[in-house]
Amino acid sequence: MKKIILSMALLATMGATATAQDINNGTPLMPNRPLSSGELFQGMSRAIPTGRVVLPYGLDVTFDKTVHLIFPSAIRYVDLGSQNIIAGKAEDAENVLRIKASVKDFETETNMSVICEDGSFYAFNVKYANEPEKLSIEMKDFLSPTDGRLSSNRSDIYFKELGNESPVLVKLMMQTIYQNDRRSIKHIGAQQFGMKFLLRGLYAHNGLLYFHTRMENGTNMPYSVDFITFKVVDKKVAKRTAIQEQVLQPLRAYHQVMQVRGMGSERTVFALEQFSLAEDKQLEVTLYERNGGRTLTFHVTAEDLQIAKKIDNLKLKW
């Protein structure tokens, strides 16, 4: 009987010793060590590789001053790690985030995450400081050139409206179309009031259509751009017939301008969800002037959409 009891005690001791071994490196761990160090998990797990971790920026905040972060594109999402800090977008500035401490002299470090419309992800470790050294910070665009490749802190954040396309790739495509400035379409445009509103190119990729437009001002008077609309309308509308139209919202725009100077020109690339047109329908693209009546409209037919160029062979400029 004593031998059986001794054997059971020995087995229990061996099991406890095995449990207290670190699976990764084999170093013994204290059985009563608290699970607050971030090293232990209840259950089997493995460490996340260093290359998969988005390194956070260090950010100091205070109670009596506001810190402003200027991002390269509009802010879509902000998450705060605790109630010790407050943050919000600046009024009429979609890419500026203001942040400050809501509790004076808070001791525990917290964190903050920001996702921008171009798919970039930013992480911050936030702590309290009586006098932060940096109150206005411009976050470097992660798409900026870095020896011909994307920088290591880029993140492919996907948005529902872009389907399976990465915002990173969408921006690169629009940027490349703009920089190449090739005119593949020469028959679509409008000319009136000394102005020209032209479609220079039409491209398709992965469920999206890219419209490359150009505005030319042949007068000495500046043209203030109010907005540009995309509508699917009937080709012919009989008198006393209700006009049926479908408004299409651009998902992204590259190099949007507010004004075309006198005797100058500007270009913009729009990304829209891919669509098709019936034979009796056409796409109506209209440029509106702010506080003016110089409105220009051109139309795109179903036949025009069919000649949209694929971007498979387009060399992206990183």
FIMARKOL-540313 format. One record per residue (C-alpha): residue number from 1; residue in one letter; x, y, z. Coordinates in nm, 4 decimals, m for minus. Example, Ala and Ser with C-alpha at 12.3 -4.5 7.8 and 13.67 -1.06 7.14 Angstrom:
BEGIN
ATOM    n  res         X         Y         Z
ATOM    1    A    1.2300   m0.4500    0.7800
ATOM    2    S    1.3670   m0.1060    0.7140
// end
This chain:
BEGIN
ATOM    n  res         X         Y         Z
ATOM    1    M    0.0000    0.0000    0.0000
ATOM    2    K    0.2849    0.2390    0.0863
ATOM    3    K    0.4499    0.1635   m0.2492
ATOM    4    I    0.1308    0.2574   m0.4346
ATOM    5    I    0.1019    0.5866   m0.2434
ATOM    6    L    0.4692    0.6706   m0.3094
ATOM    7    S    0.4272    0.5915   m0.6809
ATOM    8    M    0.1235    0.8197   m0.7101
ATOM    9    A    0.3047    1.1010   m0.5311
ATOM   10    L    0.6046    1.0621   m0.7642
ATOM   11    L    0.3805    1.0774   m1.0736
ATOM   12    A    0.2055    1.3895   m0.9431
ATOM   13    T    0.5422    1.5578   m0.8827
ATOM   14    M    0.6608    1.4732   m1.2351
ATOM   15    G    0.3365    1.6097   m1.3860
ATOM   16    A    0.3666    1.9389   m1.1972
ATOM   17    T    0.7278    1.9750   m1.3100
ATOM   18    A    0.6320    1.9161   m1.6726
ATOM   19    T    0.3482    2.1685   m1.6470
ATOM   20    A    0.5854    2.4298   m1.5106
ATOM   21    Q    0.8129    2.4058   m1.8141
ATOM   22    D    0.7960    2.6734   m2.0806
ATOM   23    I    0.7001    2.4988   m2.4072
ATOM   24    N    0.9062    2.7412   m2.6160
ATOM   25    N    1.2419    2.7458   m2.4365
ATOM   26    G    1.2196    2.4748   m2.1692
ATOM   27    T    1.2965    2.7090   m1.8780
ATOM   28    P    1.1189    2.6277   m1.5514
ATOM   29    L    0.8417    2.8654   m1.4436
ATOM   30    M    0.7121    2.9293   m1.0942
ATOM   31    P    0.3761    2.7493   m1.0469
ATOM   32    N    0.2255    3.0430   m0.8558
ATOM   33    R    0.3535    3.3117   m1.0914
ATOM   34    P    0.0758    3.5652   m1.1730
ATOM   35    L   m0.0562    3.5871   m1.5306
ATOM   36    S   m0.0055    3.9630   m1.5544
ATOM   37    S    0.3381    3.9860   m1.7134
ATOM   38    G    0.2181    3.9244   m2.0687
ATOM   39    E    0.4401    3.6160   m2.0968
ATOM   40    L    0.1916    3.3460   m1.9969
ATOM   41    F   m0.1451    3.2470   m2.1365
ATOM   42    Q   m0.4004    3.0008   m2.0107
ATOM   43    G   m0.3848    2.7310   m2.2751
ATOM   44    M   m0.1462    2.6494   m2.5597
ATOM   45    S   m0.0152    2.9465   m2.7555
ATOM   46    R    0.2861    3.0641   m2.9490
ATOM   47    A    0.4614    3.3976   m2.9765
ATOM   48    I    0.3720    3.6409   m3.2553
ATOM   49    P    0.6759    3.6936   m3.4841
ATOM   50    T    0.8390    4.0335   m3.4547
ATOM   51    G    0.7880    4.1049   m3.8253
ATOM   52    R    0.4111    4.0753   m3.7838
ATOM   53    V    0.3896    4.3412   m3.5127
ATOM   54    V    0.2939    4.7003   m3.6010
ATOM   55    L    0.5362    4.9049   m3.3950
ATOM   56    P    0.3568    5.1822   m3.2041
ATOM   57    Y    0.4629    5.5444   m3.1898
ATOM   58    G    0.5269    5.7048   m2.8526
ATOM   59    L    0.2929    5.9955   m2.7794
ATOM   60    D    0.2880    6.2350   m2.4843
ATOM   61    V   m0.0344    6.4147   m2.3870
ATOM   62    T   m0.1299    6.6570   m2.1127
ATOM   63    F   m0.4412    6.8013   m1.9511
ATOM   64    D   m0.4029    7.1705   m2.0336
ATOM   65    K   m0.2849    7.1445   m2.3959
ATOM   66    T   m0.4107    6.9703   m2.7090
ATOM   67    V   m0.1916    6.7533   m2.9303
ATOM   68    H   m0.2772    6.7508   m3.3024
ATOM   69    L   m0.1894    6.4596   m3.5333
ATOM   70    I   m0.1977    6.5291   m3.9076
ATOM   71    F   m0.2498    6.2140   m4.1149
ATOM   72    P   m0.1955    6.1730   m4.4919
ATOM   73    S   m0.5640    6.0957   m4.5571
ATOM   74    A   m0.9063    6.1145   m4.3945
ATOM   75    I   m0.9527    5.9353   m4.0619
ATOM   76    R   m1.2000    5.6465   m4.0631
ATOM   77    Y   m1.1571    5.4878   m3.7190
ATOM   78    V   m1.0121    5.5791   m3.3778
ATOM   79    D   m0.9908    5.3507   m3.0736
ATOM   80    L   m0.8775    5.4711   m2.7292
ATOM   81    G   m0.7288    5.2285   m2.4803
ATOM   82    S   m0.8770    5.3952   m2.1713
ATOM   83    Q   m1.0905    5.6852   m2.0513
ATOM   84    N   m0.7797    5.8735   m1.9418
ATOM   85    I   m0.7540    6.0263   m2.2894
ATOM   86    I   m1.0058    6.1860   m2.5268
ATOM   87    A   m0.9736    6.2354   m2.9018
ATOM   88    G   m1.1772    6.3652   m3.1928
ATOM   89    K   m1.1420    6.4850   m3.5495
ATOM   90    A   m1.0861    6.8560   m3.5942
ATOM   91    E   m1.3854    7.0416   m3.7347
ATOM   92    D   m1.3830    7.0605   m4.1166
ATOM   93    A   m1.0510    6.8703   m4.1265
ATOM   94    E   m1.1010    6.5006   m4.1917
ATOM   95    N   m0.7324    6.4116   m4.1563
ATOM   96    V   m0.6527    6.5972   m3.8325
ATOM   97    L   m0.6987    6.4271   m3.4939
ATOM   98    R   m0.6848    6.6203   m3.1687
ATOM   99    I   m0.6063    6.4387   m2.8453
ATOM  100    K   m0.5547    6.5348   m2.4815
ATOM  101    A   m0.5678    6.3873   m2.1313
ATOM  102    S   m0.9092    6.3769   m1.9665
ATOM  103    V   m0.7551    6.2931   m1.6276
ATOM  104    K   m0.4767    6.5055   m1.4883
ATOM  105    D   m0.1498    6.3262   m1.4052
ATOM  106    F   m0.2761    5.9782   m1.4957
ATOM  107    E   m0.0079    5.7187   m1.4242
ATOM  108    T   m0.0947    5.4112   m1.6298
ATOM  109    E    0.0218    5.4155   m1.9908
ATOM  110    T   m0.2553    5.3537   m2.2454
ATOM  111    N   m0.2757    5.3120   m2.6215
ATOM  112    M   m0.4577    5.4426   m2.9279
ATOM  113    S   m0.5168    5.3074   m3.2796
ATOM  114    V   m0.6070    5.5023   m3.5948
ATOM  115    I   m0.7170    5.3758   m3.9381
ATOM  116    C   m0.7179    5.6155   m4.2336
ATOM  117    E   m0.9161    5.6046   m4.5549
ATOM  118    D   m0.6130    5.5031   m4.7605
ATOM  119    G   m0.5856    5.1815   m4.5584
ATOM  120    S   m0.3024    5.2923   m4.3323
ATOM  121    F   m0.2992    5.1755   m3.9700
ATOM  122    Y   m0.1246    5.3654   m3.6900
ATOM  123    A   m0.0656    5.2474   m3.3336
ATOM  124    F    0.0358    5.4702   m3.0417
ATOM  125    N    0.1479    5.4163   m2.6840
ATOM  126    V    0.0201    5.7175   m2.4902
ATOM  127    K    0.1484    5.8483   m2.1577
ATOM  128    Y    0.1027    6.1627   m1.9536
ATOM  129    A    0.3579    6.4451   m1.9591
ATOM  130    N    0.3376    6.7833   m1.7909
ATOM  131    E    0.4898    6.9571   m2.0932
ATOM  132    P    0.4811    6.7482   m2.4144
ATOM  133    E    0.7632    6.8419   m2.6502
ATOM  134    K    0.5569    6.7767   m2.9642
ATOM  135    L    0.2126    6.9347   m2.9907
ATOM  136    S    0.1631    6.9265   m3.3696
ATOM  137    I    0.2791    6.6095   m3.5431
ATOM  138    E    0.2608    6.5271   m3.9135
ATOM  139    M    0.2420    6.1517   m3.9646
ATOM  140    K    0.4553    6.0516   m4.2606
ATOM  141    D    0.2645    5.8981   m4.5506
ATOM  142    F    0.3426    5.5275   m4.5462
ATOM  143    L    0.3202    5.5285   m4.9281
ATOM  144    S    0.6161    5.7631   m4.9552
ATOM  145    P    0.9110    5.6228   m5.1532
ATOM  146    T    1.1531    5.4067   m4.9545
ATOM  147    D    1.4201    5.2711   m5.1873
ATOM  148    G    1.1639    5.1632   m5.4437
ATOM  149    R    0.9434    4.9653   m5.2083
ATOM  150    L    0.6723    5.0200   m4.9507
ATOM  151    S    0.7857    5.1092   m4.6024
ATOM  152    S    0.7821    4.8349   m4.3404
ATOM  153    N    0.5020    4.9872   m4.1314
ATOM  154    R    0.2346    4.9756   m4.4027
ATOM  155    S   m0.0885    4.7872   m4.3314
ATOM  156    D   m0.3445    4.6483   m4.5744
ATOM  157    I   m0.6703    4.7565   m4.4121
ATOM  158    Y   m0.9696    4.6676   m4.6299
ATOM  159    F   m1.2943    4.8632   m4.6463
ATOM  160    K   m1.6326    4.7240   m4.7411
ATOM  161    E   m1.6993    4.9728   m5.0204
ATOM  162    L   m1.3789    4.8712   m5.2045
ATOM  163    G   m1.4702    4.5021   m5.2096
ATOM  164    N   m1.1625    4.2816   m5.2436
ATOM  165    E   m0.9331    4.5683   m5.3389
ATOM  166    S   m0.6780    4.7020   m5.0952
ATOM  167    P   m0.6947    5.0802   m5.0360
ATOM  168    V   m0.3176    5.0794   m5.0700
ATOM  169    L   m0.3413    4.9412   m5.4233
ATOM  170    V   m0.6327    5.1705   m5.5139
ATOM  171    K   m0.4296    5.4759   m5.4182
ATOM  172    L   m0.1256    5.3499   m5.6067
ATOM  173    M   m0.3324    5.2904   m5.9195
ATOM  174    M   m0.4884    5.6369   m5.9112
ATOM  175    Q   m0.1486    5.7902   m5.8424
ATOM  176    T    0.0103    5.6033   m6.1337
ATOM  177    I   m0.2724    5.6949   m6.3729
ATOM  178    Y   m0.2321    6.0592   m6.2715
ATOM  179    Q    0.1460    6.0604   m6.3079
ATOM  180    N    0.1467    5.8764   m6.6423
ATOM  181    D   m0.1090    6.1267   m6.7811
ATOM  182    R   m0.1858    5.9230   m7.0912
ATOM  183    R   m0.4775    6.0264   m7.3107
ATOM  184    S   m0.6388    5.7067   m7.4358
ATOM  185    I   m0.9853    5.8622   m7.4940
ATOM  186    K   m1.0203    6.1603   m7.7276
ATOM  187    H   m1.3902    6.1693   m7.8152
ATOM  188    I   m1.5527    6.2300   m7.4753
ATOM  189    G   m1.5731    6.5781   m7.3284
ATOM  190    A   m1.7531    6.9112   m7.3106
ATOM  191    Q   m1.6471    7.2599   m7.4205
ATOM  192    Q   m1.8379    7.5739   m7.3214
ATOM  193    F   m1.7879    7.9116   m7.1504
ATOM  194    G   m1.4182    7.9025   m7.2398
ATOM  195    M   m1.3837    7.5830   m7.0356
ATOM  196    K   m1.3116    7.2210   m7.1293
ATOM  197    F   m1.4108    6.9168   m6.9222
ATOM  198    L   m1.2574    6.6021   m7.0709
ATOM  199    L   m1.2309    6.2300   m7.0048
ATOM  200    R   m0.8703    6.1350   m7.0795
ATOM  201    G   m0.8773    5.7699   m6.9745
ATOM  202    L   m1.0970    5.4891   m6.8464
ATOM  203    Y   m0.9490    5.1905   m6.6631
ATOM  204    A   m1.0836    4.8760   m6.4934
ATOM  205    H   m0.9392    4.6505   m6.2244
ATOM  206    N   m1.0823    4.4072   m5.9713
ATOM  207    G   m1.4367    4.5417   m5.9637
ATOM  208    L   m1.3482    4.9119   m5.9836
ATOM  209    L   m1.3558    5.1680   m6.2652
ATOM  210    Y   m1.1087    5.4569   m6.2780
ATOM  211    F   m1.2028    5.7819   m6.4572
ATOM  212    H   m0.9166    6.0158   m6.5489
ATOM  213    T   m1.0626    6.3655   m6.6019
ATOM  214    R   m0.9130    6.6986   m6.7045
ATOM  215    M   m1.0402    7.0553   m6.6611
ATOM  216    E   m0.9002    7.3318   m6.8830
ATOM  217    N   m0.9672    7.7004   m6.8251
ATOM  218    G   m0.9215    7.9088   m7.1385
ATOM  219    T   m1.0283    8.2338   m6.9706
ATOM  220    N   m0.8502    8.4764   m6.7415
ATOM  221    M   m1.1116    8.4255   m6.4708
ATOM  222    P   m1.0448    8.1444   m6.2184
ATOM  223    Y   m1.2930    7.8577   m6.2072
ATOM  224    S   m1.3962    7.7509   m5.8549
ATOM  225    V   m1.4966    7.3839   m5.8480
ATOM  226    D   m1.8053    7.3087   m5.6405
ATOM  227    F   m1.8463    6.9347   m5.7049
ATOM  228    I   m1.8587    6.6684   m5.9787
ATOM  229    T   m2.1504    6.4248   m6.0095
ATOM  230    F   m2.1818    6.0827   m6.1753
ATOM  231    K   m2.5364    5.9801   m6.2747
ATOM  232    V   m2.6868    5.7005   m6.4827
ATOM  233    V   m2.9626    5.8616   m6.6917
ATOM  234    D   m3.1833    5.7804   m6.9902
ATOM  235    K   m3.0366    5.8581   m7.3309
ATOM  236    K   m3.3577    6.0149   m7.4576
ATOM  237    V   m3.6231    6.1641   m7.2356
ATOM  238    A   m3.9561    6.2520   m7.3934
ATOM  239    K   m4.1308    6.5697   m7.2898
ATOM  240    R   m4.3517    6.5441   m6.9812
ATOM  241    T   m4.1736    6.2222   m6.8856
ATOM  242    A   m4.0279    6.1868   m6.5402
ATOM  243    I   m3.6494    6.1702   m6.5514
ATOM  244    Q   m3.5112    5.8520   m6.3999
ATOM  245    E   m3.1554    5.8764   m6.2751
ATOM  246    Q   m2.9239    5.6825   m6.0489
ATOM  247    V   m2.6530    5.8728   m5.8625
ATOM  248    L   m2.3153    5.6962   m5.8368
ATOM  249    Q   m2.0868    5.8019   m5.5536
ATOM  250    P   m1.7111    5.7943   m5.6209
ATOM  251    L   m1.5345    5.5697   m5.3701
ATOM  252    R   m1.2035    5.7527   m5.3918
ATOM  253    A   m1.0601    6.0581   m5.5660
ATOM  254    Y   m0.6977    6.1452   m5.6322
ATOM  255    H   m0.5836    6.5076   m5.6630
ATOM  256    Q   m0.9161    6.6765   m5.6050
ATOM  257    V   m0.8923    7.0487   m5.6720
ATOM  258    M   m1.0960    7.3432   m5.5534
ATOM  259    Q   m0.9970    7.5867   m5.8283
ATOM  260    V   m0.8624    7.5976   m6.1831
ATOM  261    R   m0.6629    7.9148   m6.2306
ATOM  262    G   m0.7073    8.1368   m6.5346
ATOM  263    M   m0.5445    7.9897   m6.8473
ATOM  264    G   m0.4589    7.6798   m6.6428
ATOM  265    S   m0.5614    7.3155   m6.6192
ATOM  266    E   m0.6070    7.0463   m6.3536
ATOM  267    R   m0.6638    6.6694   m6.3535
ATOM  268    T   m0.8404    6.4320   m6.1141
ATOM  269    V   m0.8739    6.0521   m6.1016
ATOM  270    F   m1.1968    5.9029   m5.9624
ATOM  271    A   m1.2558    5.5429   m5.8545
ATOM  272    L   m1.6112    5.4063   m5.8802
ATOM  273    E   m1.7616    5.0662   m5.8188
ATOM  274    Q   m1.7800    4.8782   m6.1474
ATOM  275    F   m2.1175    4.9026   m6.3228
ATOM  276    S   m2.2750    4.8373   m6.6615
ATOM  277    L   m2.5153    5.0370   m6.8775
ATOM  278    A   m2.8219    4.9263   m7.0705
ATOM  279    E   m2.8535    5.0337   m7.4323
ATOM  280    D   m3.0977    5.3095   m7.3427
ATOM  281    K   m2.8822    5.4398   m7.0539
ATOM  282    Q   m2.5706    5.6558   m7.0327
ATOM  283    L   m2.3414    5.7906   m6.7653
ATOM  284    E   m2.3696    6.1656   m6.7156
ATOM  285    V   m2.0675    6.3359   m6.5593
ATOM  286    T   m2.1230    6.6998   m6.4630
ATOM  287    L   m1.8836    6.9665   m6.3370
ATOM  288    Y   m2.0440    7.2437   m6.1276
ATOM  289    E   m1.8965    7.5857   m6.0576
ATOM  290    R   m1.9173    7.7292   m5.7080
ATOM  291    N   m2.1174    8.0525   m5.7055
ATOM  292    G   m2.1346    8.0475   m6.0845
ATOM  293    G   m2.3261    7.9098   m6.3806
ATOM  294    R   m2.0485    7.7562   m6.5901
ATOM  295    T   m2.1700    7.3960   m6.5758
ATOM  296    L   m2.0190    7.1374   m6.8109
ATOM  297    T   m2.1429    6.7837   m6.8808
ATOM  298    F   m2.0129    6.4906   m7.0843
ATOM  299    H   m2.1646    6.1444   m7.1360
ATOM  300    V   m2.0223    5.7925   m7.1355
ATOM  301    T   m2.2094    5.5142   m7.3180
ATOM  302    A   m2.2148    5.1391   m7.2735
ATOM  303    E   m1.9800    5.1086   m7.5736
ATOM  304    D   m1.7333    5.3433   m7.4042
ATOM  305    L   m1.7298    5.1320   m7.0886
ATOM  306    Q   m1.6430    4.8263   m7.2930
ATOM  307    I   m1.3158    4.9847   m7.4083
ATOM  308    A   m1.1962    5.0476   m7.0527
ATOM  309    K   m0.8321    4.9421   m7.0286
ATOM  310    K   m0.7196    4.6761   m6.7854
ATOM  311    I   m0.4578    4.7846   m6.5324
ATOM  312    D   m0.2887    4.4441   m6.5201
ATOM  313    N    0.0027    4.5702   m6.7258
ATOM  314    L    0.0202    4.9126   m6.5624
ATOM  315    K    0.3515    4.9624   m6.3839
ATOM  316    L    0.2694    5.0988   m6.0411
ATOM  317    K    0.4948    5.3764   m5.9118
ATOM  318    W    0.5635    5.2995   m5.5467
// end
